[in-house]
Amino acid sequence: MRKFTEEMAQIIAELYEMYKTNPSVYEKSKLKYVERGYLKLIEQNPHKDSPYAIMKRQGYDVIQVLYKSFYVGVIINGVLFMYAGKGLKKVANLEDIKAKV
């Protein structure tokens, strides 16, 4: 996933909607997730020792975006960020994408 496209944002927005309405749940960890093809959205584990786990414990809605089992982005309260080098790049508000459909 070298170049992010509008089509990818649309697919992630659709997965995000599925995540909010009808997610699968891992039996052991009880974390919610959805997947389609190589893409997967998975709830941030609040028991980990990371900045995103801290945000989850503070009440933020934090969902990791995986592509072929690589972490490529994160959704925080409905806003999609993609990992870019050593930081994050805001890509889209997923509610805005959903509204365009």
Phi, psi and omega per residue, in radians:
M1 nan 1.227 -3.077
R2 -1.373 -0.642 -3.110
K3 -2.153 2.190 -3.118
F4 -1.449 2.333 -3.112
T5 -2.103 2.896 3.068
E6 -1.070 -0.615 3.124
E7 -1.083 -0.725 3.101
M8 -1.123 -0.720 3.110
A9 -1.073 -0.699 3.120
Q10 -1.110 -0.762 3.127
I11 -1.112 -0.761 3.115
I12 -1.117 -0.681 3.098
A13 -1.083 -0.711 3.100
E14 -1.148 -0.733 3.092
L15 -1.109 -0.683 3.124
Y16 -1.075 -0.712 3.096
E17 -1.115 -0.738 3.076
M18 -1.075 -0.719 3.139
Y19 -1.046 -0.725 -3.107
K20 -1.270 -0.528 -3.026
T21 -1.786 -0.616 -3.042
N22 -2.659 1.137 -3.110
P23 -1.390 2.761 2.909
S24 -1.447 2.845 -3.131
V25 -2.329 2.237 3.065
Y26 -1.161 2.317 -3.059
E27 -1.080 -0.823 -3.041
K28 -1.308 -0.901 -3.042
S29 -1.509 -0.333 -3.082
K30 1.172 0.267 3.095
L31 -1.367 2.470 3.124
K32 -1.448 2.625 3.076
Y33 -2.776 2.789 2.961
V34 -2.465 2.691 3.108
E35 -2.586 2.643 3.052
R36 -2.587 2.043 -3.114
G37 1.048 -2.219 -3.117
Y38 -1.497 -0.118 -3.099
L39 -1.679 2.473 3.091
K40 -2.504 2.390 2.976
L41 -1.909 2.270 -3.117
I42 -2.369 2.343 3.117
E43 -1.003 2.416 3.084
Q44 -1.165 2.276 3.091
N45 -1.283 2.019 -3.106
P46 -1.267 -0.187 -3.102
H47 -1.582 -0.009 3.098
K48 -1.424 2.999 -3.122
D49 -1.941 1.265 -3.122
S50 -2.464 2.839 3.085
P51 -1.015 -0.627 -3.132
Y52 -1.241 -0.596 3.073
A53 -1.155 -0.681 3.090
I54 -1.086 -0.776 3.116
M55 -1.065 -0.720 3.116
K56 -1.061 -0.764 3.125
R57 -1.141 -0.474 3.122
Q58 -1.434 -0.055 3.061
G59 1.862 -0.006 3.068
Y60 -1.249 2.622 3.027
D61 -1.550 1.864 -3.058
V62 -2.102 2.140 -3.095
I63 -2.292 2.219 3.117
Q64 -1.480 2.513 3.096
V65 -1.893 2.137 3.133
L66 -2.029 2.499 3.037
Y67 -2.268 2.058 -3.072
K68 0.900 0.754 3.109
S69 1.186 0.216 3.034
F70 -1.804 2.390 3.067
Y71 -1.275 2.040 -3.097
V72 -2.028 -0.233 -3.132
G73 -2.966 3.135 -3.141
V74 -2.566 2.503 3.062
I75 -1.904 2.151 3.130
I76 -2.115 2.010 -3.110
N77 0.840 0.753 3.052
G78 1.504 0.028 3.122
V79 -1.866 2.218 -3.095
L80 -1.569 2.215 3.045
F81 -2.110 2.449 3.064
M82 -1.918 2.487 3.088
Y83 -1.198 2.252 -3.116
A84 -2.366 1.820 -3.097
G85 1.118 -2.093 -3.136
K86 -1.776 0.200 -3.114
G87 -2.398 -2.828 3.127
L88 -2.090 2.591 3.054
K89 -2.128 2.125 3.098
K90 -1.189 2.241 -3.083
V91 -1.861 -0.875 -3.029
A92 -2.909 2.659 2.912
N93 -1.526 2.043 -3.025
L94 -1.139 -0.464 3.082
E95 -1.176 -0.601 3.096
D96 -1.171 -0.707 3.133
I97 -1.120 -0.768 -3.132
K98 -1.057 -0.661 -3.099
A99 -1.168 -0.456 -3.135
K100 -1.288 -0.353 -3.057
V101 -1.339 nan nan
